[in-house]
Amino acid sequence: MKLAGKQMGSMRAVKESLKKGGGGDTTWIKNIPADGIVVRFLTEPEQWFGYYEYFDTENKTFVPMAEGEVLPDGARPSFRYLTNALDVEQDRVIPLKLPKTAANSLIIKYDKYETLMDRNYELDRHGEGLDTTYDVTPTAPSQMTVGKYDLLDLESVLVDARKHAMGESDIDDKGDPFPESDIDTDDDDDIDIEDTDEKVYTEDDLKAMSVRDLRIIALELNLDPRGKTKDALIDEIIESAEA
């Protein structure tokens, strides 16, 4: 089984993907929790693993997609990143899942500092539904011997998570790869688990929305909303829907 994803390989690939609609020993994928987390990234972004997933409404879990997979009715793919990060408080390596909004903020920091590995980052999640936002706060640079930590095989982590979600895992069920309290159902391009029907908006609906909500819809349509006015966003969303 080949996943619908790959290691990014270069900063150019990471930045291009941001523009696109891009047993007991098992390591479960970690989302940015509501109460925040402080991490030290153990690799640069080009070693992130970019992949697609969809939400299984019947089993209430996210499923990393296989290449060429036909999705269940009503499901749609979301692009995510998986990265090796050190949970500073727990002093353990975790496979941290990043939505595009958080990843984009980190890339801005990478461009500024020319690395992500020279300091800790506090990652916070606020709000619910379309009002969800992520804060990415860097601390001052600090020395850390990151070489003493073994990196996780991110592709294997995703394969295990898929098997568990599909009920194909032979691992003793001692945990959940997507704990309910951790599931990030509410960021830039996740589906709404309460309503999996495709939403239809009229032009009046779009005009009544905030710019932020319009940007979220643009991301769902694989449009680049950055630097665009409200009218320009509405025009692009309508053109995309009519295409």
N, C-alpha and C positions, 0 to 999 in steps of 0.2 A: 504494500500500500504506500503510495507516494502522496505526501501532504501537498495541499495547495499553498505552498510557501517555500521560503528559502532564506538563508543567511543573506543579509543585505549586501555585504562585500565591499561597498565603498560609500563615502559620504554622498556622492552624486546619486547613488541608488536610493539612499534614505530620503534625500530631499525630493527626488522625483516621486517616491511613493507617498509622500505627504501631500503631493498635489493630486494624486489619483485616488479613485474610489477604492483608493488602495485598500505492592503489599505494604507493609509497614514502612518499607524503605522507599516507597514511591514518593516523589517530590511533587506536591500539588502546586498548580499554578496559583500565583498570588496576585490579586487585584489591589489597586490602591484603596485602602480601607477608608471608611467614613471618618474614623478618628485619626487618620494620618499615619505616616510612616517615615522614618529617617533612614536613608539608604546611602551606600557608597557604591557607585557603579564600578564594576570590575572589568568592563571592556568599553571600548569606544562604540559609537552608534553603528559603524559599519559591520560590527559583529552581532548586532541585533538580528533576531529571526522574525521576518515579516510573514504573516500568514492570514488566511481568511477563516472565519468561524461563522456559525449561525446559531440561533437560539431554538432549542427543541422545546416547544410549548407543552408537549405531553409530559416530558420528564423534568421540565423546568431546569435545564442545564444548557451550557454552551458547548457546541461540538466543533472542534477544529476540523476543517474541511479537507477531504481528499481531492486530489487533482481530478478534474472532470466529473465531480460528483453532481448528481441531480438533486436539488434541494426539495424538501417536503413542501407541499402547497402552503403558501402564505409566508414561508421563511425567505429571508434575504441575507446575503453575506455582509459581514463587516470586516474591515481590515484592521489588524492589530499587530503590535510588536511584542516580542518576548525577549527579555534581556537578563543576563546574570547580574544580580545585585546583592550586596551584603545588607541584610537587615541589621543595622547597627545595634539596636537594643538587644536583639536575640543572638547576635554574633554568629549568624548562619547565612549561608548562600541560599537565595531564593530565585525561582524563575518569575520575574515580575512582568505582569502584563500591562502594556501601556496603550491607552486610546490615542487617537491621532492628536487630540488637543494637547494632551500632556506631552506627547512626543515632540510636537512642534515647539512647545515652550523650551524643552530640553535642547533642541537643536539650536535655538537662539542662544542659549547659554554656551553651547559647544562652540559656536561661531565666535562668541565673545572671548572665551577663555582658551580656545583651541584644544580643549580636552574636557571630558566629564569626570575624569578619574582623580582629580587633585583635591577634591573636597566632598563633603557630605551634602545631600539634598533632602530637604523636607518636602514631602509630597502630601498634599491635602486634597480631599474631595468635599465639595459643599453642594447642598441643594439636592433636589430630586427632579426626575423627568427632564424636560427641556431646560430647566433652570440649573442643571448640574454644571459646576465649574471646577477646574483644577488649579491649584496653586503649586508652583514649582519654585521653592526658595533655596538658593545656594547658601552655604555657610562660608566662612573664611577658609582659604586653602589650609590643608593640614597634611602632615606626613602619615602614611599608613603603608604597611607592608602587605600589599594586596596579593603578592605572589604566593603567600602561604595558604591561600584559599583555592580549593579545586573548583574549576568551572563545571557547571552542569551541561550535559548534552541536551540542548534545547529542543532539537528535533525529537529525541527520544521522549522528553517530557510531554511534548504535544501528542506523540503517538500513544503514549500511556493514557493521556487525558481523553483522547478520542475513543480508545477501547473501553474505558470506563463509562463514558457517556453513552456509547452504543451497546452497553451490556455485554461486551466481548472480553472483558478483562478477567483473567484468572487470578488476579491479586486479591488477597483477603481484604474485605472492605473495612479498613480501619480509618477511613477518612473520606472526604469528599473533595475532588479536585476543584470544585466551584462551590464553596460554602455559601449558603443562601445569604448570609449577612455580608458577604464579600462581593457578590455578583454586581458588576458594574453595568446595570441595565439602562443607565440613564445618561450616557455621554454622547459625543458628537454624532456617531453613526450607528448606534445600537438600535435594535427594534424595540418597540413598546410591547412588553410581555402581556399587557392587559388587552391589547388590541392588535392582532397581527394582520388585519385587513389593510390593504394598501390605502393610504389616506389620499383623498382628492381635495385639492384646494381651488377655490375660485380666485379670480384676480382680486376681488374685494377682500377675500380672506387674507391674501398675501399683503395687501396694502395695510390691513389692520394689525399686522404683526410687527414685532420689534426687529431691528436690524440683526440682533443676535439670533433670533429664531429663524430668520431668513438665511443666515449663514449656515445654520444647522441643516436646513433643507437642502441648501446648495451642496454641502458636503455629502449628503445622502445620495445626491444625483451625480457625484463625482465632478462637481464644478469647483473651481478655485474662487472662494469668496473674498480673498484678501484685497483690501484697498478699494472695494467697490461701494458705490452709494446704494441707498435703499432702492431707488428706481432701477439702477443697473442690475441689482440682484433679482428683482421681480421679473425684469425682461428676460434674463438668462434662464430663470427657473421655468418661465412659460415656454420659452423656445425649446428647452430641453424636454419638457413634457409633450410638446407637439411633434418632436422629432421622431 
